[in-house]
Amino acid sequence: MNHVFARVKSERKKPFVKVISNHTLFEAVNVDVSFCVPYVPDHNLDEDAWFKVEEFSQKVFCIDLLKSTFDSKEYEDLKKDQFQKISYIFSLQGDDFYLAQCRFEWNLTPHNRCTNTP
């Protein structure tokens, strides 16, 4: 089953929430492993090449959600008041994991209005 999740800023106990289920957010990406090179920040990839991270789940930056058996019932739904606190969105689609960093800009101040008064 496909799920879209969000990482919510300032939520310590349960930072990951479910945005939607049964939805494919990203198109499937088919990667030819012969074009994968170990990740090195200074390396410029050739066209059609991909970086890879060996033993990703053992790395310190791997989120806990990817290290354990997944059960969507363990995650609460995104609440309306959390929408502005989304740090990033990711999608679990079958056995694949897709990440999209979000940059939301909120303009919560009312627009100035010009009136023509005599």
LINZI-V596892 format. One line per field, one symbol per residue. phi: phi as a letter, one per 20 degrees, with the letter a starting at -180 (. if undefined). burial: # if it has 16 or more other ideal C-beta (glycine too) atoms within 10 Angstrom, else .. Layout:
phi = ???
burial = ???
//
This chain:
phi = .ecdccedfmeefcfdceebdlceedffdedeffdecgfcgeeefffmececcflgfeefeffggeecfecfffdfffegfegfdfebdbcdcmedccccfdcedddeefffdecddf
burial = .#######......#####.....#.......................................#.........#..#...#..##..#####....#....................
//
